[in-house]
Amino acid sequence: MAYLGVTPAAFTSASSIETTGTVEITGNTPIYENTLTVSTDYTITNGRNAMSAGPITIASGVTVTVGTGETWTVV
């Protein structure tokens, strides 16, 4: 499952982003890596947006909370 430009109204039964090892800078290049599976509950920080490289698989029973004014984009 992948979601682009997700807002709270459109993403009410979402899942989560893994919080350990999610983003990693590789060497001296502008390459960022993230895990492929969202496996723990996650809340986007108030006043911030989030981005993941997809496709992203969302584990069963896991929730991502995207508050009012925040956006989670999967590219």
CHARMM-style PDB file with segment names, atoms N, HN, CA, C and O in Angstrom:
ATOM      1  N   MET     1       0.826  -1.179   0.000  1.00  0.00      PROA
ATOM      2  CA  MET     1       0.000   0.000   0.000  1.00  0.00      PROA
ATOM      3  C   MET     1       0.874   1.247   0.000  1.00  0.00      PROA
ATOM      4  O   MET     1       1.834   1.314   0.767  1.00  0.00      PROA
ATOM      5  N   ALA     2       0.579   2.216  -0.818  1.00  0.00      PROA
ATOM      6  HN  ALA     2      -0.201   2.162  -1.442  1.00  0.00      PROA
ATOM      7  CA  ALA     2       1.314   3.470  -0.830  1.00  0.00      PROA
ATOM      8  C   ALA     2       0.317   4.612  -0.922  1.00  0.00      PROA
ATOM      9  O   ALA     2      -0.681   4.513  -1.635  1.00  0.00      PROA
ATOM     10  N   TYR     3       0.576   5.670  -0.219  1.00  0.00      PROA
ATOM     11  HN  TYR     3       1.387   5.751   0.361  1.00  0.00      PROA
ATOM     12  CA  TYR     3      -0.311   6.821  -0.178  1.00  0.00      PROA
ATOM     13  C   TYR     3       0.472   8.070  -0.538  1.00  0.00      PROA
ATOM     14  O   TYR     3       1.565   8.282  -0.012  1.00  0.00      PROA
ATOM     15  N   LEU     4      -0.057   8.893  -1.417  1.00  0.00      PROA
ATOM     16  HN  LEU     4      -0.945   8.720  -1.844  1.00  0.00      PROA
ATOM     17  CA  LEU     4       0.604  10.114  -1.839  1.00  0.00      PROA
ATOM     18  C   LEU     4      -0.206  11.307  -1.363  1.00  0.00      PROA
ATOM     19  O   LEU     4      -1.402  11.395  -1.645  1.00  0.00      PROA
ATOM     20  N   GLY     5       0.427  12.224  -0.646  1.00  0.00      PROA
ATOM     21  HN  GLY     5       1.398  12.152  -0.418  1.00  0.00      PROA
ATOM     22  CA  GLY     5      -0.251  13.422  -0.171  1.00  0.00      PROA
ATOM     23  C   GLY     5      -1.359  13.108   0.816  1.00  0.00      PROA
ATOM     24  O   GLY     5      -2.436  13.699   0.745  1.00  0.00      PROA
ATOM     25  N   VAL     6      -1.114  12.200   1.722  1.00  0.00      PROA
ATOM     26  HN  VAL     6      -0.238  11.720   1.779  1.00  0.00      PROA
ATOM     27  CA  VAL     6      -2.120  11.754   2.674  1.00  0.00      PROA
ATOM     28  C   VAL     6      -2.447  12.854   3.669  1.00  0.00      PROA
ATOM     29  O   VAL     6      -1.556  13.500   4.220  1.00  0.00      PROA
ATOM     30  N   THR     7      -3.719  13.053   3.886  1.00  0.00      PROA
ATOM     31  HN  THR     7      -4.443  12.528   3.439  1.00  0.00      PROA
ATOM     32  CA  THR     7      -4.169  13.997   4.901  1.00  0.00      PROA
ATOM     33  C   THR     7      -5.016  13.248   5.909  1.00  0.00      PROA
ATOM     34  O   THR     7      -5.507  12.165   5.588  1.00  0.00      PROA
ATOM     35  N   PRO     8      -5.216  13.777   7.133  1.00  0.00      PROA
ATOM     36  CA  PRO     8      -5.957  13.049   8.166  1.00  0.00      PROA
ATOM     37  C   PRO     8      -7.332  12.557   7.727  1.00  0.00      PROA
ATOM     38  O   PRO     8      -7.711  11.432   8.053  1.00  0.00      PROA
ATOM     39  N   ALA     9      -8.078  13.367   7.003  1.00  0.00      PROA
ATOM     40  HN  ALA     9      -7.770  14.281   6.738  1.00  0.00      PROA
ATOM     41  CA  ALA     9      -9.417  12.972   6.587  1.00  0.00      PROA
ATOM     42  C   ALA     9      -9.391  11.760   5.662  1.00  0.00      PROA
ATOM     43  O   ALA     9     -10.301  10.932   5.704  1.00  0.00      PROA
ATOM     44  N   ALA    10      -8.373  11.649   4.839  1.00  0.00      PROA
ATOM     45  HN  ALA    10      -7.633  12.321   4.805  1.00  0.00      PROA
ATOM     46  CA  ALA    10      -8.285  10.550   3.884  1.00  0.00      PROA
ATOM     47  C   ALA    10      -7.551   9.341   4.444  1.00  0.00      PROA
ATOM     48  O   ALA    10      -7.473   8.314   3.769  1.00  0.00      PROA
ATOM     49  N   PHE    11      -7.022   9.427   5.628  1.00  0.00      PROA
ATOM     50  HN  PHE    11      -7.085  10.261   6.176  1.00  0.00      PROA
ATOM     51  CA  PHE    11      -6.124   8.406   6.160  1.00  0.00      PROA
ATOM     52  C   PHE    11      -6.511   8.055   7.582  1.00  0.00      PROA
ATOM     53  O   PHE    11      -5.677   8.117   8.486  1.00  0.00      PROA
ATOM     54  N   THR    12      -7.760   7.689   7.791  1.00  0.00      PROA
ATOM     55  HN  THR    12      -8.437   7.638   7.056  1.00  0.00      PROA
ATOM     56  CA  THR    12      -8.261   7.469   9.144  1.00  0.00      PROA
ATOM     57  C   THR    12      -7.946   6.090   9.710  1.00  0.00      PROA
ATOM     58  O   THR    12      -7.957   5.922  10.929  1.00  0.00      PROA
ATOM     59  N   SER    13      -7.669   5.104   8.874  1.00  0.00      PROA
ATOM     60  HN  SER    13      -7.660   5.240   7.883  1.00  0.00      PROA
ATOM     61  CA  SER    13      -7.372   3.772   9.404  1.00  0.00      PROA
ATOM     62  C   SER    13      -5.971   3.332   8.996  1.00  0.00      PROA
ATOM     63  O   SER    13      -5.753   2.174   8.642  1.00  0.00      PROA
ATOM     64  N   ALA    14      -5.051   4.239   9.047  1.00  0.00      PROA
ATOM     65  HN  ALA    14      -5.228   5.180   9.335  1.00  0.00      PROA
ATOM     66  CA  ALA    14      -3.686   4.017   8.579  1.00  0.00      PROA
ATOM     67  C   ALA    14      -2.898   3.078   9.458  1.00  0.00      PROA
ATOM     68  O   ALA    14      -3.387   2.570  10.467  1.00  0.00      PROA
ATOM     69  N   SER    15      -1.669   2.861   9.048  1.00  0.00      PROA
ATOM     70  HN  SER    15      -1.272   3.273   8.228  1.00  0.00      PROA
ATOM     71  CA  SER    15      -0.734   2.098   9.848  1.00  0.00      PROA
ATOM     72  C   SER    15       0.497   2.932  10.138  1.00  0.00      PROA
ATOM     73  O   SER    15       0.394   4.159  10.115  1.00  0.00      PROA
ATOM     74  N   SER    16       1.660   2.347  10.411  1.00  0.00      PROA
ATOM     75  HN  SER    16       1.744   1.351  10.430  1.00  0.00      PROA
ATOM     76  CA  SER    16       2.764   3.086  11.009  1.00  0.00      PROA
ATOM     77  C   SER    16       4.096   3.038  10.288  1.00  0.00      PROA
ATOM     78  O   SER    16       4.288   2.273   9.343  1.00  0.00      PROA
ATOM     79  N   ILE    17       4.996   3.861  10.748  1.00  0.00      PROA
ATOM     80  HN  ILE    17       4.839   4.483  11.515  1.00  0.00      PROA
ATOM     81  CA  ILE    17       6.365   3.906  10.248  1.00  0.00      PROA
ATOM     82  C   ILE    17       7.275   3.327  11.317  1.00  0.00      PROA
ATOM     83  O   ILE    17       7.142   3.666  12.493  1.00  0.00      PROA
ATOM     84  N   GLU    18       8.187   2.470  10.928  1.00  0.00      PROA
ATOM     85  HN  GLU    18       8.295   2.195   9.973  1.00  0.00      PROA
ATOM     86  CA  GLU    18       9.130   1.907  11.889  1.00  0.00      PROA
ATOM     87  C   GLU    18      10.046   3.009  12.402  1.00  0.00      PROA
ATOM     88  O   GLU    18      10.612   3.760  11.606  1.00  0.00      PROA
ATOM     89  N   THR    19      10.202   3.119  13.718  1.00  0.00      PROA
ATOM     90  HN  THR    19       9.743   2.510  14.365  1.00  0.00      PROA
ATOM     91  CA  THR    19      10.953   4.228  14.290  1.00  0.00      PROA
ATOM     92  C   THR    19      12.436   3.941  14.453  1.00  0.00      PROA
ATOM     93  O   THR    19      13.210   4.874  14.664  1.00  0.00      PROA
ATOM     94  N   THR    20      12.862   2.690  14.363  1.00  0.00      PROA
ATOM     95  HN  THR    20      12.234   1.931  14.191  1.00  0.00      PROA
ATOM     96  CA  THR    20      14.285   2.364  14.487  1.00  0.00      PROA
ATOM     97  C   THR    20      14.846   2.056  13.112  1.00  0.00      PROA
ATOM     98  O   THR    20      14.358   1.158  12.425  1.00  0.00      PROA
ATOM     99  N   GLY    21      15.876   2.803  12.704  1.00  0.00      PROA
ATOM    100  HN  GLY    21      16.271   3.532  13.262  1.00  0.00      PROA
ATOM    101  CA  GLY    21      16.502   2.564  11.414  1.00  0.00      PROA
ATOM    102  C   GLY    21      15.683   3.017  10.234  1.00  0.00      PROA
ATOM    103  O   GLY    21      15.908   2.542   9.121  1.00  0.00      PROA
ATOM    104  N   THR    22      14.743   3.915  10.431  1.00  0.00      PROA
ATOM    105  HN  THR    22      14.560   4.300  11.336  1.00  0.00      PROA
ATOM    106  CA  THR    22      13.874   4.341   9.341  1.00  0.00      PROA
ATOM    107  C   THR    22      14.621   5.124   8.281  1.00  0.00      PROA
ATOM    108  O   THR    22      14.468   4.846   7.092  1.00  0.00      PROA
ATOM    109  N   VAL    23      15.430   6.101   8.682  1.00  0.00      PROA
ATOM    110  HN  VAL    23      15.555   6.327   9.648  1.00  0.00      PROA
ATOM    111  CA  VAL    23      16.149   6.921   7.714  1.00  0.00      PROA
ATOM    112  C   VAL    23      17.639   6.783   7.947  1.00  0.00      PROA
ATOM    113  O   VAL    23      18.110   6.824   9.084  1.00  0.00      PROA
ATOM    114  N   GLU    24      18.364   6.622   6.880  1.00  0.00      PROA
ATOM    115  HN  GLU    24      17.981   6.589   5.956  1.00  0.00      PROA
ATOM    116  CA  GLU    24      19.796   6.410   6.982  1.00  0.00      PROA
ATOM    117  C   GLU    24      20.481   7.161   5.842  1.00  0.00      PROA
ATOM    118  O   GLU    24      20.071   7.040   4.688  1.00  0.00      PROA
ATOM    119  N   ILE    25      21.523   7.938   6.156  1.00  0.00      PROA
ATOM    120  HN  ILE    25      21.856   8.036   7.094  1.00  0.00      PROA
ATOM    121  CA  ILE    25      22.295   8.627   5.126  1.00  0.00      PROA
ATOM    122  C   ILE    25      23.433   7.702   4.742  1.00  0.00      PROA
ATOM    123  O   ILE    25      24.171   7.228   5.607  1.00  0.00      PROA
ATOM    124  N   THR    26      23.580   7.442   3.452  1.00  0.00      PROA
ATOM    125  HN  THR    26      22.981   7.827   2.750  1.00  0.00      PROA
ATOM    126  CA  THR    26      24.584   6.511   2.971  1.00  0.00      PROA
ATOM    127  C   THR    26      25.804   7.273   2.458  1.00  0.00      PROA
ATOM    128  O   THR    26      25.715   7.978   1.452  1.00  0.00      PROA
ATOM    129  N   GLY    27      26.938   7.138   3.137  1.00  0.00      PROA
ATOM    130  HN  GLY    27      27.010   6.565   3.953  1.00  0.00      PROA
ATOM    131  CA  GLY    27      28.185   7.774   2.710  1.00  0.00      PROA
ATOM    132  C   GLY    27      28.068   9.290   2.623  1.00  0.00      PROA
ATOM    133  O   GLY    27      27.370   9.915   3.421  1.00  0.00      PROA
ATOM    134  N   ASN    28      28.746   9.866   1.661  1.00  0.00      PROA
ATOM    135  HN  ASN    28      29.313   9.358   1.013  1.00  0.00      PROA
ATOM    136  CA  ASN    28      28.724  11.302   1.445  1.00  0.00      PROA
ATOM    137  C   ASN    28      27.822  11.683   0.288  1.00  0.00      PROA
ATOM    138  O   ASN    28      28.058  12.694  -0.374  1.00  0.00      PROA
ATOM    139  N   THR    29      26.797  10.891   0.034  1.00  0.00      PROA
ATOM    140  HN  THR    29      26.605  10.070   0.572  1.00  0.00      PROA
ATOM    141  CA  THR    29      25.886  11.158  -1.071  1.00  0.00      PROA
ATOM    142  C   THR    29      24.524  11.562  -0.533  1.00  0.00      PROA
ATOM    143  O   THR    29      24.202  11.265   0.618  1.00  0.00      PROA
ATOM    144  N   PRO    30      23.725  12.230  -1.341  1.00  0.00      PROA
ATOM    145  CA  PRO    30      22.387  12.622  -0.907  1.00  0.00      PROA
ATOM    146  C   PRO    30      21.371  11.497  -1.104  1.00  0.00      PROA
ATOM    147  O   PRO    30      20.298  11.714  -1.667  1.00  0.00      PROA
ATOM    148  N   ILE    31      21.716  10.291  -0.637  1.00  0.00      PROA
ATOM    149  HN  ILE    31      22.588  10.114  -0.179  1.00  0.00      PROA
ATOM    150  CA  ILE    31      20.832   9.134  -0.762  1.00  0.00      PROA
ATOM    151  C   ILE    31      20.309   8.776   0.618  1.00  0.00      PROA
ATOM    152  O   ILE    31      21.084   8.592   1.557  1.00  0.00      PROA
ATOM    153  N   TYR    32      18.991   8.676   0.738  1.00  0.00      PROA
ATOM    154  HN  TYR    32      18.361   8.825  -0.025  1.00  0.00      PROA
ATOM    155  CA  TYR    32      18.345   8.347   1.997  1.00  0.00      PROA
ATOM    156  C   TYR    32      17.643   7.009   1.845  1.00  0.00      PROA
ATOM    157  O   TYR    32      17.049   6.729   0.803  1.00  0.00      PROA
ATOM    158  N   GLU    33      17.710   6.183   2.877  1.00  0.00      PROA
ATOM    159  HN  GLU    33      18.193   6.410   3.723  1.00  0.00      PROA
ATOM    160  CA  GLU    33      17.062   4.878   2.855  1.00  0.00      PROA
ATOM    161  C   GLU    33      16.033   4.790   3.974  1.00  0.00      PROA
ATOM    162  O   GLU    33      16.235   5.336   5.058  1.00  0.00      PROA
ATOM    163  N   ASN    34      14.933   4.102   3.705  1.00  0.00      PROA
ATOM    164  HN  ASN    34      14.769   3.658   2.824  1.00  0.00      PROA
ATOM    165  CA  ASN    34      13.959   3.808   4.750  1.00  0.00      PROA
ATOM    166  C   ASN    34      13.520   2.359   4.633  1.00  0.00      PROA
ATOM    167  O   ASN    34      13.646   1.749   3.571  1.00  0.00      PROA
ATOM    168  N   THR    35      13.010   1.814   5.715  1.00  0.00      PROA
ATOM    169  HN  THR    35      12.908   2.310   6.577  1.00  0.00      PROA
ATOM    170  CA  THR    35      12.531   0.440   5.690  1.00  0.00      PROA
ATOM    171  C   THR    35      11.320   0.341   4.769  1.00  0.00      PROA
ATOM    172  O   THR    35      10.697   1.352   4.443  1.00  0.00      PROA
ATOM    173  N   LEU    36      10.989  -0.875   4.353  1.00  0.00      PROA
ATOM    174  HN  LEU    36      11.495  -1.696   4.617  1.00  0.00      PROA
ATOM    175  CA  LEU    36       9.885  -1.093   3.428  1.00  0.00      PROA
ATOM    176  C   LEU    36       8.572  -1.398   4.129  1.00  0.00      PROA
ATOM    177  O   LEU    36       7.504  -1.336   3.519  1.00  0.00      PROA
ATOM    178  N   THR    37       8.656  -1.730   5.417  1.00  0.00      PROA
ATOM    179  HN  THR    37       9.523  -1.780   5.912  1.00  0.00      PROA
ATOM    180  CA  THR    37       7.458  -2.108   6.163  1.00  0.00      PROA
ATOM    181  C   THR    37       7.271  -1.205   7.371  1.00  0.00      PROA
ATOM    182  O   THR    37       8.201  -0.991   8.148  1.00  0.00      PROA
ATOM    183  N   VAL    38       6.074  -0.681   7.520  1.00  0.00      PROA
ATOM    184  HN  VAL    38       5.318  -0.855   6.889  1.00  0.00      PROA
ATOM    185  CA  VAL    38       5.685   0.089   8.689  1.00  0.00      PROA
ATOM    186  C   VAL    38       5.235  -0.940   9.719  1.00  0.00      PROA
ATOM    187  O   VAL    38       4.232  -1.626   9.518  1.00  0.00      PROA
ATOM    188  N   SER    39       5.985  -1.051  10.841  1.00  0.00      PROA
ATOM    189  HN  SER    39       6.799  -0.495  11.004  1.00  0.00      PROA
ATOM    190  CA  SER    39       5.704  -2.157  11.760  1.00  0.00      PROA
ATOM    191  C   SER    39       5.414  -1.729  13.192  1.00  0.00      PROA
ATOM    192  O   SER    39       5.123  -2.580  14.033  1.00  0.00      PROA
ATOM    193  N   THR    40       5.485  -0.434  13.497  1.00  0.00      PROA
ATOM    194  HN  THR    40       5.721   0.258  12.814  1.00  0.00      PROA
ATOM    195  CA  THR    40       5.138   0.046  14.831  1.00  0.00      PROA
ATOM    196  C   THR    40       4.311   1.317  14.707  1.00  0.00      PROA
ATOM    197  O   THR    40       4.432   2.045  13.721  1.00  0.00      PROA
ATOM    198  N   ASP    41       3.480   1.585  15.694  1.00  0.00      PROA
ATOM    199  HN  ASP    41       3.382   0.994  16.495  1.00  0.00      PROA
ATOM    200  CA  ASP    41       2.674   2.803  15.693  1.00  0.00      PROA
ATOM    201  C   ASP    41       3.568   4.034  15.612  1.00  0.00      PROA
ATOM    202  O   ASP    41       4.659   4.058  16.180  1.00  0.00      PROA
ATOM    203  N   TYR    42       3.095   5.059  14.898  1.00  0.00      PROA
ATOM    204  HN  TYR    42       2.208   5.040  14.436  1.00  0.00      PROA
ATOM    205  CA  TYR    42       3.883   6.276  14.735  1.00  0.00      PROA
ATOM    206  C   TYR    42       2.946   7.473  14.634  1.00  0.00      PROA
ATOM    207  O   TYR    42       1.889   7.396  14.007  1.00  0.00      PROA
ATOM    208  N   THR    43       3.344   8.583  15.259  1.00  0.00      PROA
ATOM    209  HN  THR    43       4.202   8.646  15.768  1.00  0.00      PROA
ATOM    210  CA  THR    43       2.595   9.836  15.162  1.00  0.00      PROA
ATOM    211  C   THR    43       3.491  10.884  14.536  1.00  0.00      PROA
ATOM    212  O   THR    43       4.596  11.136  15.018  1.00  0.00      PROA
ATOM    213  N   ILE    44       3.012  11.502  13.451  1.00  0.00      PROA
ATOM    214  HN  ILE    44       2.114  11.298  13.059  1.00  0.00      PROA
ATOM    215  CA  ILE    44       3.751  12.595  12.834  1.00  0.00      PROA
ATOM    216  C   ILE    44       3.775  13.743  13.842  1.00  0.00      PROA
ATOM    217  O   ILE    44       2.740  14.106  14.400  1.00  0.00      PROA
ATOM    218  N   THR    45       4.951  14.310  14.072  1.00  0.00      PROA
ATOM    219  HN  THR    45       5.793  14.016  13.619  1.00  0.00      PROA
ATOM    220  CA  THR    45       5.122  15.396  15.038  1.00  0.00      PROA
ATOM    221  C   THR    45       4.283  16.606  14.633  1.00  0.00      PROA
ATOM    222  O   THR    45       4.248  16.974  13.459  1.00  0.00      PROA
ATOM    223  N   ASN    46       3.606  17.226  15.606  1.00  0.00      PROA
ATOM    224  HN  ASN    46       3.634  16.927  16.560  1.00  0.00      PROA
ATOM    225  CA  ASN    46       2.817  18.427  15.334  1.00  0.00      PROA
ATOM    226  C   ASN    46       3.673  19.477  14.650  1.00  0.00      PROA
ATOM    227  O   ASN    46       4.806  19.726  15.062  1.00  0.00      PROA
ATOM    228  N   GLY    47       3.132  20.097  13.602  1.00  0.00      PROA
ATOM    229  HN  GLY    47       2.211  19.895  13.268  1.00  0.00      PROA
ATOM    230  CA  GLY    47       3.840  21.149  12.894  1.00  0.00      PROA
ATOM    231  C   GLY    47       4.882  20.648  11.908  1.00  0.00      PROA
ATOM    232  O   GLY    47       5.671  21.436  11.386  1.00  0.00      PROA
ATOM    233  N   ARG    48       4.893  19.330  11.643  1.00  0.00      PROA
ATOM    234  HN  ARG    48       4.252  18.690  12.067  1.00  0.00      PROA
ATOM    235  CA  ARG    48       5.861  18.754  10.697  1.00  0.00      PROA
ATOM    236  C   ARG    48       5.139  17.897   9.670  1.00  0.00      PROA
ATOM    237  O   ARG    48       4.005  17.467   9.882  1.00  0.00      PROA
ATOM    238  N   ASN    49       5.819  17.658   8.553  1.00  0.00      PROA
ATOM    239  HN  ASN    49       6.740  18.007   8.381  1.00  0.00      PROA
ATOM    240  CA  ASN    49       5.350  16.721   7.534  1.00  0.00      PROA
ATOM    241  C   ASN    49       6.315  15.549   7.507  1.00  0.00      PROA
ATOM    242  O   ASN    49       7.412  15.626   8.060  1.00  0.00      PROA
ATOM    243  N   ALA    50       5.906  14.466   6.865  1.00  0.00      PROA
ATOM    244  HN  ALA    50       5.015  14.403   6.416  1.00  0.00      PROA
ATOM    245  CA  ALA    50       6.752  13.275   6.781  1.00  0.00      PROA
ATOM    246  C   ALA    50       6.756  12.765   5.347  1.00  0.00      PROA
ATOM    247  O   ALA    50       5.818  13.003   4.586  1.00  0.00      PROA
ATOM    248  N   MET    51       7.837  12.050   4.986  1.00  0.00      PROA
ATOM    249  HN  MET    51       8.599  11.857   5.605  1.00  0.00      PROA
ATOM    250  CA  MET    51       7.957  11.498   3.651  1.00  0.00      PROA
ATOM    251  C   MET    51       8.622  10.126   3.736  1.00  0.00      PROA
ATOM    252  O   MET    51       9.540   9.922   4.531  1.00  0.00      PROA
ATOM    253  N   SER    52       8.158   9.194   2.917  1.00  0.00      PROA
ATOM    254  HN  SER    52       7.413   9.360   2.271  1.00  0.00      PROA
ATOM    255  CA  SER    52       8.751   7.865   2.813  1.00  0.00      PROA
ATOM    256  C   SER    52       8.894   7.518   1.345  1.00  0.00      PROA
ATOM    257  O   SER    52       8.090   7.952   0.520  1.00  0.00      PROA
ATOM    258  N   ALA    53       9.928   6.727   1.008  1.00  0.00      PROA
ATOM    259  HN  ALA    53      10.581   6.374   1.678  1.00  0.00      PROA
ATOM    260  CA  ALA    53      10.066   6.202  -0.347  1.00  0.00      PROA
ATOM    261  C   ALA    53       9.325   4.879  -0.409  1.00  0.00      PROA
ATOM    262  O   ALA    53       9.545   4.010   0.435  1.00  0.00      PROA
ATOM    263  N   GLY    54       8.460   4.712  -1.382  1.00  0.00      PROA
ATOM    264  HN  GLY    54       8.282   5.418  -2.067  1.00  0.00      PROA
ATOM    265  CA  GLY    54       7.636   3.528  -1.457  1.00  0.00      PROA
ATOM    266  C   GLY    54       8.083   2.593  -2.558  1.00  0.00      PROA
ATOM    267  O   GLY    54       9.024   2.892  -3.293  1.00  0.00      PROA
ATOM    268  N   PRO    55       7.411   1.462  -2.673  1.00  0.00      PROA
ATOM    269  CA  PRO    55       6.174   1.171  -1.959  1.00  0.00      PROA
ATOM    270  C   PRO    55       6.413   0.846  -0.490  1.00  0.00      PROA
ATOM    271  O   PRO    55       7.480   0.367  -0.107  1.00  0.00      PROA
ATOM    272  N   ILE    56       5.408   1.114   0.310  1.00  0.00      PROA
ATOM    273  HN  ILE    56       4.541   1.503  -0.002  1.00  0.00      PROA
ATOM    274  CA  ILE    56       5.437   0.871   1.753  1.00  0.00      PROA
ATOM    275  C   ILE    56       4.360  -0.162   2.076  1.00  0.00      PROA
ATOM    276  O   ILE    56       3.215  -0.031   1.644  1.00  0.00      PROA
ATOM    277  N   THR    57       4.735  -1.185   2.837  1.00  0.00      PROA
ATOM    278  HN  THR    57       5.665  -1.292   3.188  1.00  0.00      PROA
ATOM    279  CA  THR    57       3.772  -2.169   3.333  1.00  0.00      PROA
ATOM    280  C   THR    57       3.438  -1.802   4.764  1.00  0.00      PROA
ATOM    281  O   THR    57       4.328  -1.495   5.556  1.00  0.00      PROA
ATOM    282  N   ILE    58       2.152  -1.832   5.099  1.00  0.00      PROA
ATOM    283  HN  ILE    58       1.428  -2.081   4.456  1.00  0.00      PROA
ATOM    284  CA  ILE    58       1.699  -1.472   6.442  1.00  0.00      PROA
ATOM    285  C   ILE    58       1.278  -2.745   7.168  1.00  0.00      PROA
ATOM    286  O   ILE    58       0.389  -3.467   6.718  1.00  0.00      PROA
ATOM    287  N   ALA    59       1.934  -3.011   8.305  1.00  0.00      PROA
ATOM    288  HN  ALA    59       2.656  -2.425   8.672  1.00  0.00      PROA
ATOM    289  CA  ALA    59       1.633  -4.220   9.080  1.00  0.00      PROA
ATOM    290  C   ALA    59       0.237  -4.147   9.689  1.00  0.00      PROA
ATOM    291  O   ALA    59      -0.270  -3.068   9.996  1.00  0.00      PROA
ATOM    292  N   SER    60      -0.355  -5.285   9.852  1.00  0.00      PROA
ATOM    293  HN  SER    60       0.057  -6.162   9.603  1.00  0.00      PROA
ATOM    294  CA  SER    60      -1.684  -5.396  10.438  1.00  0.00      PROA
ATOM    295  C   SER    60      -1.691  -4.894  11.880  1.00  0.00      PROA
ATOM    296  O   SER    60      -0.791  -5.225  12.652  1.00  0.00      PROA
ATOM    297  N   GLY    61      -2.694  -4.101  12.249  1.00  0.00      PROA
ATOM    298  HN  GLY    61      -3.425  -3.832  11.621  1.00  0.00      PROA
ATOM    299  CA  GLY    61      -2.857  -3.636  13.618  1.00  0.00      PROA
ATOM    300  C   GLY    61      -1.990  -2.450  13.998  1.00  0.00      PROA
ATOM    301  O   GLY    61      -1.976  -2.053  15.163  1.00  0.00      PROA
ATOM    302  N   VAL    62      -1.273  -1.880  13.056  1.00  0.00      PROA
ATOM    303  HN  VAL    62      -1.284  -2.203  12.110  1.00  0.00      PROA
ATOM    304  CA  VAL    62      -0.362  -0.758  13.308  1.00  0.00      PROA
ATOM    305  C   VAL    62      -1.048   0.523  12.837  1.00  0.00      PROA
ATOM    306  O   VAL    62      -1.809   0.501  11.871  1.00  0.00      PROA
ATOM    307  N   THR    63      -0.778   1.649  13.523  1.00  0.00      PROA
ATOM    308  HN  THR    63      -0.159   1.667  14.308  1.00  0.00      PROA
ATOM    309  CA  THR    63      -1.439   2.911  13.195  1.00  0.00      PROA
ATOM    310  C   THR    63      -0.447   4.048  13.038  1.00  0.00      PROA
ATOM    311  O   THR    63       0.476   4.199  13.837  1.00  0.00      PROA
ATOM    312  N   VAL    64      -0.651   4.855  11.985  1.00  0.00      PROA
ATOM    313  HN  VAL    64      -1.402   4.733  11.336  1.00  0.00      PROA
ATOM    314  CA  VAL    64       0.064   6.115  11.812  1.00  0.00      PROA
ATOM    315  C   VAL    64      -0.948   7.215  12.084  1.00  0.00      PROA
ATOM    316  O   VAL    64      -2.044   7.209  11.523  1.00  0.00      PROA
ATOM    317  N   THR    65      -0.584   8.154  12.938  1.00  0.00      PROA
ATOM    318  HN  THR    65       0.306   8.159  13.394  1.00  0.00      PROA
ATOM    319  CA  THR    65      -1.459   9.284  13.212  1.00  0.00      PROA
ATOM    320  C   THR    65      -0.905  10.504  12.501  1.00  0.00      PROA
ATOM    321  O   THR    65       0.228  10.922  12.741  1.00  0.00      PROA
ATOM    322  N   VAL    66      -1.726  11.074  11.615  1.00  0.00      PROA
ATOM    323  HN  VAL    66      -2.646  10.735  11.420  1.00  0.00      PROA
ATOM    324  CA  VAL    66      -1.364  12.282  10.879  1.00  0.00      PROA
ATOM    325  C   VAL    66      -2.331  13.360  11.342  1.00  0.00      PROA
ATOM    326  O   VAL    66      -3.519  13.317  11.022  1.00  0.00      PROA
ATOM    327  N   GLY    67      -1.818  14.329  12.099  1.00  0.00      PROA
ATOM    328  HN  GLY    67      -0.853  14.364  12.359  1.00  0.00      PROA
ATOM    329  CA  GLY    67      -2.669  15.352  12.691  1.00  0.00      PROA
ATOM    330  C   GLY    67      -3.133  16.402  11.708  1.00  0.00      PROA
ATOM    331  O   GLY    67      -2.700  16.429  10.556  1.00  0.00      PROA
ATOM    332  N   THR    68      -4.004  17.253  12.165  1.00  0.00      PROA
ATOM    333  HN  THR    68      -4.355  17.231  13.101  1.00  0.00      PROA
ATOM    334  CA  THR    68      -4.500  18.362  11.372  1.00  0.00      PROA
ATOM    335  C   THR    68      -3.341  19.268  10.978  1.00  0.00      PROA
ATOM    336  O   THR    68      -2.574  19.711  11.833  1.00  0.00      PROA
ATOM    337  N   GLY    69      -3.216  19.539   9.695  1.00  0.00      PROA
ATOM    338  HN  GLY    69      -3.838  19.178   9.000  1.00  0.00      PROA
ATOM    339  CA  GLY    69      -2.156  20.407   9.201  1.00  0.00      PROA
ATOM    340  C   GLY    69      -0.878  19.674   8.828  1.00  0.00      PROA
ATOM    341  O   GLY    69       0.013  20.277   8.230  1.00  0.00      PROA
ATOM    342  N   GLU    70      -0.756  18.382   9.162  1.00  0.00      PROA
ATOM    343  HN  GLU    70      -1.480  17.892   9.648  1.00  0.00      PROA
ATOM    344  CA  GLU    70       0.421  17.604   8.789  1.00  0.00      PROA
ATOM    345  C   GLU    70       0.094  16.722   7.573  1.00  0.00      PROA
ATOM    346  O   GLU    70      -1.070  16.439   7.294  1.00  0.00      PROA
ATOM    347  N   THR    71       1.140  16.298   6.861  1.00  0.00      PROA
ATOM    348  HN  THR    71       2.086  16.528   7.088  1.00  0.00      PROA
ATOM    349  CA  THR    71       0.968  15.436   5.686  1.00  0.00      PROA
ATOM    350  C   THR    71       2.048  14.362   5.697  1.00  0.00      PROA
ATOM    351  O   THR    71       3.203  14.638   6.021  1.00  0.00      PROA
ATOM    352  N   TRP    72       1.667  13.133   5.341  1.00  0.00      PROA
ATOM    353  HN  TRP    72       0.728  12.909   5.078  1.00  0.00      PROA
ATOM    354  CA  TRP    72       2.625  12.048   5.110  1.00  0.00      PROA
ATOM    355  C   TRP    72       2.568  11.726   3.628  1.00  0.00      PROA
ATOM    356  O   TRP    72       1.513  11.350   3.116  1.00  0.00      PROA
ATOM    357  N   THR    73       3.688  11.866   2.932  1.00  0.00      PROA
ATOM    358  HN  THR    73       4.545  12.171   3.348  1.00  0.00      PROA
ATOM    359  CA  THR    73       3.755  11.605   1.504  1.00  0.00      PROA
ATOM    360  C   THR    73       4.642  10.403   1.248  1.00  0.00      PROA
ATOM    361  O   THR    73       5.753  10.324   1.773  1.00  0.00      PROA
ATOM    362  N   VAL    74       4.155   9.460   0.440  1.00  0.00      PROA
ATOM    363  HN  VAL    74       3.252   9.524   0.014  1.00  0.00      PROA
ATOM    364  CA  VAL    74       4.950   8.311   0.028  1.00  0.00      PROA
ATOM    365  C   VAL    74       5.229   8.503  -1.458  1.00  0.00      PROA
ATOM    366  O   VAL    74       4.312   8.573  -2.276  1.00  0.00      PROA
ATOM    367  N   VAL    75       6.518   8.585  -1.786  1.00  0.00      PROA
ATOM    368  HN  VAL    75       7.263   8.528  -1.121  1.00  0.00      PROA
ATOM    369  CA  VAL    75       6.904   8.805  -3.194  1.00  0.00      PROA
ATOM    370  C   VAL    75       7.528   7.563  -3.773  1.00  0.00      PROA
ATOM    371  OT1 VAL    75       7.916   7.555  -4.941  1.00  0.00      PROA
TER     372      VAL     75
END
